[in-house]
């Protein structure tokens, strides 16, 4: 690649609006911690022994994002730039999507579901190679991206309330509500299950997250009514109206993370995992 096209690509990424991602570090750690509890006995021991590692490392993509602008498209997908729900103009196969819309548009609109498919494959390959250290790191990274797809503000062009006059709603929903109220709500994920197609499943997760956006925006507007700032009263109101959505998305995220881990192990041939 010549110097000119390379710099043009970098400038394109720099020119993109910087998405402000909703889930904070505490939400990602909560999702990952609860995901371990969804696993069957055959693999639970390995993940339980490495729970602290997984919880600590699941936020590494946030650090990469802060250091590398090219990481940005991997954290979101603007589904609503592809027509109307369920956005069938966007092929779920990456190469087909690039052929139809062009690589520049795909980069600008985000690649989150494909990123999930990529790390699911990398985790499976690590299991196949019996590379347990790599498997742990891939599990933590995969947990981050699967969790991210459950955040409604990672799957919409209105990622920070910029299109609805509600700037910062992403942070209020995905970070502030978790930090303020996590001691008062219970995350109850379902048991992990085998999935056939990691990328296709990632798209389904993203569609489900997208369906909650308007409810959250409405709750934010109602919570602010009659107030001049985002006070404790605002957050109590917001949690009362949107807390059930928050808990559901966090619980579903934990279930799905566990399912991705389980599926990677199954399709790697069910290798015998170490106890540590």
Secondary structure, DSSP 8 states (H G I E B T S, - for coil): --HHHHHHHHHHHHHS-----SS-HHHHHHHHHHHHTTS-HHHHHHHHHTHHHHHHHTTHHHHHHHH-GGGGGGG---GGGSSSTT-TTS-SSHHHHHHHH-HHHHHHH--HHHHHHHHHHHHHHHHHTT-HHHHHHHHHHHHHHHHHHT-GGGSSS-TTSTTTT-TTHHHIIIIIHHHHHTTT-----------S-HHHHHHHHHHHHHTTHHHHHHHHHHHHTT-SS--HHHHHHHHHHHHHHHHHHHHHHHHHHHHHHHHHHHHTT-------
